Amino acid sequence: MKSVCVFLGANMGSNPIYAEQVQVLGQALAQRGLTCIYGGSDSGLMKLLADSALAAGGQVIGVTVQALKDKEIYHSGLTKLHVVQSMHERKALMAELSDGFIAYPGGIGTFEEFFEVYTWAKLGFHQKPCGLLNINGYYDAMDRLLDKAEQEGFLSSEDQKLLLRADSPAGMLDQMSDFYGLQSHM
Protein backbone atom coordinates (compact mmCIF):
# COMPACT_ATOMS: atom_id res chain seq x y z
CA MET A 1 0.00 0.00 0.00
CA LYS A 2 1.46 3.33 -1.09
CA SER A 3 -1.44 5.79 -0.91
CA VAL A 4 -4.64 6.31 1.02
CA CYS A 5 -7.58 8.47 0.02
CA VAL A 6 -9.34 10.22 2.88
CA PHE A 7 -12.88 11.51 2.42
CA LEU A 8 -13.69 14.12 5.08
CA GLY A 9 -15.35 17.39 5.86
CA ALA A 10 -14.39 20.78 4.54
CA ASN A 11 -15.85 22.07 7.82
CA MET A 12 -14.29 21.63 11.26
CA GLY A 13 -17.20 19.92 12.97
CA SER A 14 -18.49 20.94 16.38
CA ASN A 15 -16.18 18.83 18.56
CA PRO A 16 -12.44 19.63 18.77
CA ILE A 17 -11.63 15.90 18.78
CA TYR A 18 -12.20 15.81 15.01
CA ALA A 19 -9.48 18.42 14.44
CA GLU A 20 -7.15 16.70 16.90
CA GLN A 21 -7.53 13.24 15.40
CA VAL A 22 -7.36 14.35 11.75
CA GLN A 23 -3.93 15.79 12.52
CA VAL A 24 -2.95 12.45 14.07
CA LEU A 25 -4.13 10.76 10.87
CA GLY A 26 -2.12 13.12 8.65
CA GLN A 27 1.02 12.55 10.72
CA ALA A 28 0.48 8.78 10.73
CA LEU A 29 0.13 8.68 6.96
CA ALA A 30 3.40 10.60 6.57
CA GLN A 31 5.24 8.51 9.17
CA ARG A 32 4.21 5.31 7.40
CA GLY A 33 5.34 6.68 4.04
CA LEU A 34 1.80 6.72 2.65
CA THR A 35 0.80 9.43 0.20
CA CYS A 36 -2.37 11.20 1.30
CA ILE A 37 -4.97 11.63 -1.45
CA TYR A 38 -7.86 14.00 -0.70
CA GLY A 39 -10.16 16.58 -2.28
CA GLY A 40 -7.63 19.41 -2.37
CA SER A 41 -9.55 21.89 -0.20
CA ASP A 42 -7.90 24.55 1.93
CA SER A 43 -10.60 24.62 4.59
CA GLY A 44 -11.81 22.73 7.63
CA LEU A 45 -10.67 19.22 8.41
CA MET A 46 -9.42 18.82 4.84
CA LYS A 47 -6.86 21.62 5.36
CA LEU A 48 -5.76 20.19 8.72
CA LEU A 49 -5.25 16.74 7.21
CA ALA A 50 -3.09 18.09 4.38
CA ASP A 51 -1.12 20.49 6.60
CA SER A 52 -0.36 17.83 9.21
CA ALA A 53 0.79 15.28 6.63
CA LEU A 54 2.98 17.87 4.89
CA ALA A 55 4.44 19.12 8.19
CA ALA A 56 5.41 15.52 9.03
CA GLY A 57 7.28 15.23 5.73
CA GLY A 58 4.56 13.40 3.83
CA GLN A 59 3.31 13.64 0.27
CA VAL A 60 -0.18 15.05 -0.28
CA ILE A 61 -2.05 14.95 -3.57
CA GLY A 62 -5.24 16.95 -3.97
CA VAL A 63 -7.88 16.42 -6.62
CA THR A 64 -10.26 19.30 -7.20
CA VAL A 65 -12.61 20.53 -9.88
CA GLN A 66 -12.01 23.69 -11.92
CA ALA A 67 -15.13 25.39 -10.52
CA LEU A 68 -13.79 25.08 -6.94
CA LYS A 69 -10.29 26.12 -7.97
CA ASP A 70 -11.76 29.20 -9.65
CA LYS A 71 -13.27 30.14 -6.27
CA GLU A 72 -9.80 29.67 -4.70
CA ILE A 73 -11.05 26.95 -2.37
CA TYR A 74 -7.95 24.82 -2.86
CA HIS A 75 -4.69 24.17 -1.03
CA SER A 76 -1.80 25.84 -2.82
CA GLY A 77 1.00 24.06 -0.91
CA LEU A 78 0.38 20.45 -1.89
CA THR A 79 2.86 18.02 -3.37
CA LYS A 80 0.58 17.92 -6.41
CA LEU A 81 -2.85 19.28 -7.27
CA HIS A 82 -4.90 17.70 -10.06
CA VAL A 83 -7.64 19.88 -11.53
CA VAL A 84 -10.43 18.12 -13.41
CA GLN A 85 -13.68 19.34 -14.95
CA SER A 86 -16.34 17.34 -13.09
CA MET A 87 -17.02 15.68 -9.77
CA HIS A 88 -17.27 12.35 -11.61
CA GLU A 89 -13.74 12.81 -12.96
CA ARG A 90 -12.57 13.88 -9.51
CA LYS A 91 -13.84 10.73 -7.82
CA ALA A 92 -12.51 8.48 -10.58
CA LEU A 93 -9.03 10.01 -10.35
CA MET A 94 -9.00 9.84 -6.55
CA ALA A 95 -9.90 6.16 -6.78
CA GLU A 96 -7.25 5.51 -9.41
CA LEU A 97 -4.51 7.20 -7.35
CA SER A 98 -5.42 5.39 -4.11
CA ASP A 99 -4.67 1.98 -2.64
CA GLY A 100 -7.29 2.33 0.09
CA PHE A 101 -10.10 4.60 1.26
CA ILE A 102 -11.00 6.08 4.64
CA ALA A 103 -14.22 7.86 5.54
CA TYR A 104 -13.33 10.35 8.27
CA PRO A 105 -16.17 12.35 9.84
CA GLY A 106 -17.78 14.67 7.32
CA GLY A 107 -21.06 15.47 5.65
CA ILE A 108 -23.02 14.32 2.64
CA GLY A 109 -20.07 14.71 0.25
CA THR A 110 -18.00 12.41 2.46
CA PHE A 111 -20.81 9.85 2.58
CA GLU A 112 -21.41 9.97 -1.17
CA GLU A 113 -17.75 9.63 -2.11
CA PHE A 114 -17.15 6.82 0.36
CA PHE A 115 -20.24 4.81 -0.53
CA GLU A 116 -19.31 4.97 -4.20
CA VAL A 117 -15.91 3.31 -3.62
CA TYR A 118 -17.49 0.84 -1.16
CA THR A 119 -20.06 -0.06 -3.84
CA TRP A 120 -17.24 -0.51 -6.37
CA ALA A 121 -15.54 -2.93 -3.95
CA LYS A 122 -18.79 -4.88 -3.54
CA LEU A 123 -19.18 -5.11 -7.32
CA GLY A 124 -15.57 -6.26 -7.72
CA PHE A 125 -14.39 -3.17 -9.61
CA HIS A 126 -11.46 -2.91 -7.18
CA GLN A 127 -9.92 -4.91 -4.35
CA LYS A 128 -8.87 -2.03 -2.12
CA PRO A 129 -9.74 -1.63 1.57
CA CYS A 130 -12.57 0.70 2.53
CA GLY A 131 -12.81 1.84 6.14
CA LEU A 132 -14.98 3.91 8.43
CA LEU A 133 -12.78 5.83 10.88
CA ASN A 134 -15.24 6.11 13.74
CA ILE A 135 -13.84 9.06 15.70
CA ASN A 136 -15.99 9.99 18.71
CA GLY A 137 -18.61 7.39 17.70
CA TYR A 138 -19.40 9.43 14.58
CA TYR A 139 -20.22 6.38 12.44
CA ASP A 140 -22.17 4.42 15.09
CA ALA A 141 -25.46 5.37 13.42
CA MET A 142 -24.03 4.38 10.02
CA ASP A 143 -23.16 0.96 11.43
CA ARG A 144 -26.71 0.59 12.71
CA LEU A 145 -28.05 1.55 9.27
CA LEU A 146 -25.82 -1.04 7.57
CA ASP A 147 -26.88 -3.67 10.12
CA LYS A 148 -30.53 -2.82 9.39
CA ALA A 149 -29.87 -3.10 5.64
CA GLU A 150 -28.41 -6.56 6.24
CA GLN A 151 -31.33 -7.60 8.49
CA GLU A 152 -33.79 -6.47 5.84
CA GLY A 153 -32.01 -8.36 3.05
CA PHE A 154 -30.47 -5.41 1.20
CA LEU A 155 -26.86 -6.07 2.22
CA SER A 156 -25.13 -9.40 2.68
CA SER A 157 -22.80 -10.35 5.50
CA GLU A 158 -20.07 -10.61 2.85
CA ASP A 159 -20.75 -6.98 1.88
CA GLN A 160 -20.42 -6.01 5.55
CA LYS A 161 -17.06 -7.83 5.77
CA LEU A 162 -15.69 -5.62 2.99
CA LEU A 163 -15.92 -2.64 5.34
CA LEU A 164 -13.11 -2.02 7.83
CA ARG A 165 -13.95 -0.21 11.05
CA ALA A 166 -11.66 1.46 13.59
CA ASP A 167 -11.86 4.22 16.16
CA SER A 168 -8.28 5.48 15.82
CA PRO A 169 -6.05 6.46 12.90
CA ALA A 170 -3.41 3.87 13.85
CA GLY A 171 -6.04 1.16 14.16
CA MET A 172 -7.41 1.92 10.70
CA LEU A 173 -3.99 2.06 9.04
CA ASP A 174 -3.01 -1.21 10.74
CA GLN A 175 -6.14 -2.89 9.39
CA MET A 176 -5.46 -1.55 5.90
CA SER A 177 -1.90 -2.83 6.06
CA ASP A 178 -3.19 -6.22 7.27
CA PHE A 179 -5.67 -6.25 4.38
CA TYR A 180 -2.80 -6.10 1.90
CA GLY A 181 -0.85 -8.70 3.87
CA LEU A 182 -3.81 -11.06 3.71
CA GLN A 183 -4.42 -10.31 0.03
CA SER A 184 -0.84 -11.30 -0.88
CA HIS A 185 -1.32 -14.70 0.78
CA MET A 186 -4.45 -15.55 -1.18
C-alpha positions as a Python dict, from the first residue, in 0.01 Angstrom:
ca = {
    (1, 'M'): (0, 0, 0),
    (2, 'K'): (146, 333, -109),
    (3, 'S'): (-144, 579, -91),
    (4, 'V'): (-464, 631, 102),
    (5, 'C'): (-758, 847, 2),
    (6, 'V'): (-934, 1022, 288),
    (7, 'F'): (-1288, 1151, 242),
    (8, 'L'): (-1369, 1412, 508),
    (9, 'G'): (-1535, 1739, 586),
    (10, 'A'): (-1439, 2078, 454),
    (11, 'N'): (-1585, 2207, 782),
    (12, 'M'): (-1429, 2163, 1126),
    (13, 'G'): (-1720, 1992, 1297),
    (14, 'S'): (-1849, 2094, 1638),
    (15, 'N'): (-1618, 1883, 1856),
    (16, 'P'): (-1244, 1963, 1877),
    (17, 'I'): (-1163, 1590, 1878),
    (18, 'Y'): (-1220, 1581, 1501),
    (19, 'A'): (-948, 1842, 1444),
    (20, 'E'): (-715, 1670, 1690),
    (21, 'Q'): (-753, 1324, 1540),
    (22, 'V'): (-736, 1435, 1175),
    (23, 'Q'): (-393, 1579, 1252),
    (24, 'V'): (-295, 1245, 1407),
    (25, 'L'): (-413, 1076, 1087),
    (26, 'G'): (-212, 1312, 865),
    (27, 'Q'): (102, 1255, 1072),
    (28, 'A'): (48, 878, 1073),
    (29, 'L'): (13, 868, 696),
    (30, 'A'): (340, 1060, 657),
    (31, 'Q'): (524, 851, 917),
    (32, 'R'): (421, 531, 740),
    (33, 'G'): (534, 668, 404),
    (34, 'L'): (180, 672, 265),
    (35, 'T'): (80, 943, 20),
    (36, 'C'): (-237, 1120, 130),
    (37, 'I'): (-497, 1163, -145),
    (38, 'Y'): (-786, 1400, -70),
    (39, 'G'): (-1016, 1658, -228),
    (40, 'G'): (-763, 1941, -237),
    (41, 'S'): (-955, 2189, -20),
    (42, 'D'): (-790, 2455, 193),
    (43, 'S'): (-1060, 2462, 459),
    (44, 'G'): (-1181, 2273, 763),
    (45, 'L'): (-1067, 1922, 841),
    (46, 'M'): (-942, 1882, 484),
    (47, 'K'): (-686, 2162, 536),
    (48, 'L'): (-576, 2019, 872),
    (49, 'L'): (-525, 1674, 721),
    (50, 'A'): (-309, 1809, 438),
    (51, 'D'): (-112, 2049, 660),
    (52, 'S'): (-36, 1783, 921),
    (53, 'A'): (79, 1528, 663),
    (54, 'L'): (298, 1787, 489),
    (55, 'A'): (444, 1912, 819),
    (56, 'A'): (541, 1552, 903),
    (57, 'G'): (728, 1523, 573),
    (58, 'G'): (456, 1340, 383),
    (59, 'Q'): (331, 1364, 27),
    (60, 'V'): (-18, 1505, -28),
    (61, 'I'): (-205, 1495, -357),
    (62, 'G'): (-524, 1695, -397),
    (63, 'V'): (-788, 1642, -662),
    (64, 'T'): (-1026, 1930, -720),
    (65, 'V'): (-1261, 2053, -988),
    (66, 'Q'): (-1201, 2369, -1192),
    (67, 'A'): (-1513, 2539, -1052),
    (68, 'L'): (-1379, 2508, -694),
    (69, 'K'): (-1029, 2612, -797),
    (70, 'D'): (-1176, 2920, -965),
    (71, 'K'): (-1327, 3014, -627),
    (72, 'E'): (-980, 2967, -470),
    (73, 'I'): (-1105, 2695, -237),
    (74, 'Y'): (-795, 2482, -286),
    (75, 'H'): (-469, 2417, -103),
    (76, 'S'): (-180, 2584, -282),
    (77, 'G'): (100, 2406, -91),
    (78, 'L'): (38, 2045, -189),
    (79, 'T'): (286, 1802, -337),
    (80, 'K'): (58, 1792, -641),
    (81, 'L'): (-285, 1928, -727),
    (82, 'H'): (-490, 1770, -1006),
    (83, 'V'): (-764, 1988, -1153),
    (84, 'V'): (-1043, 1812, -1341),
    (85, 'Q'): (-1368, 1934, -1495),
    (86, 'S'): (-1634, 1734, -1309),
    (87, 'M'): (-1702, 1568, -977),
    (88, 'H'): (-1727, 1235, -1161),
    (89, 'E'): (-1374, 1281, -1296),
    (90, 'R'): (-1257, 1388, -951),
    (91, 'K'): (-1384, 1073, -782),
    (92, 'A'): (-1251, 848, -1058),
    (93, 'L'): (-903, 1001, -1035),
    (94, 'M'): (-900, 984, -655),
    (95, 'A'): (-990, 616, -678),
    (96, 'E'): (-725, 551, -941),
    (97, 'L'): (-451, 720, -735),
    (98, 'S'): (-542, 539, -411),
    (99, 'D'): (-467, 198, -264),
    (100, 'G'): (-729, 233, 9),
    (101, 'F'): (-1010, 460, 126),
    (102, 'I'): (-1100, 608, 464),
    (103, 'A'): (-1422, 786, 554),
    (104, 'Y'): (-1333, 1035, 827),
    (105, 'P'): (-1617, 1235, 984),
    (106, 'G'): (-1778, 1467, 732),
    (107, 'G'): (-2106, 1547, 565),
    (108, 'I'): (-2302, 1432, 264),
    (109, 'G'): (-2007, 1471, 25),
    (110, 'T'): (-1800, 1241, 246),
    (111, 'F'): (-2081, 985, 258),
    (112, 'E'): (-2141, 997, -117),
    (113, 'E'): (-1775, 963, -211),
    (114, 'F'): (-1715, 682, 36),
    (115, 'F'): (-2024, 481, -53),
    (116, 'E'): (-1931, 497, -420),
    (117, 'V'): (-1591, 331, -362),
    (118, 'Y'): (-1749, 84, -116),
    (119, 'T'): (-2006, -6, -384),
    (120, 'W'): (-1724, -51, -637),
    (121, 'A'): (-1554, -293, -395),
    (122, 'K'): (-1879, -488, -354),
    (123, 'L'): (-1918, -511, -732),
    (124, 'G'): (-1557, -626, -772),
    (125, 'F'): (-1439, -317, -961),
    (126, 'H'): (-1146, -291, -718),
    (127, 'Q'): (-992, -491, -435),
    (128, 'K'): (-887, -203, -212),
    (129, 'P'): (-974, -163, 157),
    (130, 'C'): (-1257, 70, 253),
    (131, 'G'): (-1281, 184, 614),
    (132, 'L'): (-1498, 391, 843),
    (133, 'L'): (-1278, 583, 1088),
    (134, 'N'): (-1524, 611, 1374),
    (135, 'I'): (-1384, 906, 1570),
    (136, 'N'): (-1599, 999, 1871),
    (137, 'G'): (-1861, 739, 1770),
    (138, 'Y'): (-1940, 943, 1458),
    (139, 'Y'): (-2022, 638, 1244),
    (140, 'D'): (-2217, 442, 1509),
    (141, 'A'): (-2546, 537, 1342),
    (142, 'M'): (-2403, 438, 1002),
    (143, 'D'): (-2316, 96, 1143),
    (144, 'R'): (-2671, 59, 1271),
    (145, 'L'): (-2805, 155, 927),
    (146, 'L'): (-2582, -104, 757),
    (147, 'D'): (-2688, -367, 1012),
    (148, 'K'): (-3053, -282, 939),
    (149, 'A'): (-2987, -310, 564),
    (150, 'E'): (-2841, -656, 624),
    (151, 'Q'): (-3133, -760, 849),
    (152, 'E'): (-3379, -647, 584),
    (153, 'G'): (-3201, -836, 305),
    (154, 'F'): (-3047, -541, 120),
    (155, 'L'): (-2686, -607, 222),
    (156, 'S'): (-2513, -940, 268),
    (157, 'S'): (-2280, -1035, 550),
    (158, 'E'): (-2007, -1061, 285),
    (159, 'D'): (-2075, -698, 188),
    (160, 'Q'): (-2042, -601, 555),
    (161, 'K'): (-1706, -783, 577),
    (162, 'L'): (-1569, -562, 299),
    (163, 'L'): (-1592, -264, 534),
    (164, 'L'): (-1311, -202, 783),
    (165, 'R'): (-1395, -21, 1105),
    (166, 'A'): (-1166, 146, 1359),
    (167, 'D'): (-1186, 422, 1616),
    (168, 'S'): (-828, 548, 1582),
    (169, 'P'): (-605, 646, 1290),
    (170, 'A'): (-341, 387, 1385),
    (171, 'G'): (-604, 116, 1416),
    (172, 'M'): (-741, 192, 1070),
    (173, 'L'): (-399, 206, 904),
    (174, 'D'): (-301, -121, 1074),
    (175, 'Q'): (-614, -289, 939),
    (176, 'M'): (-546, -155, 590),
    (177, 'S'): (-190, -283, 606),
    (178, 'D'): (-319, -622, 727),
    (179, 'F'): (-567, -625, 438),
    (180, 'Y'): (-280, -610, 190),
    (181, 'G'): (-85, -870, 387),
    (182, 'L'): (-381, -1106, 371),
    (183, 'Q'): (-442, -1031, 3),
    (184, 'S'): (-84, -1130, -88),
    (185, 'H'): (-132, -1470, 78),
    (186, 'M'): (-445, -1555, -118),
}
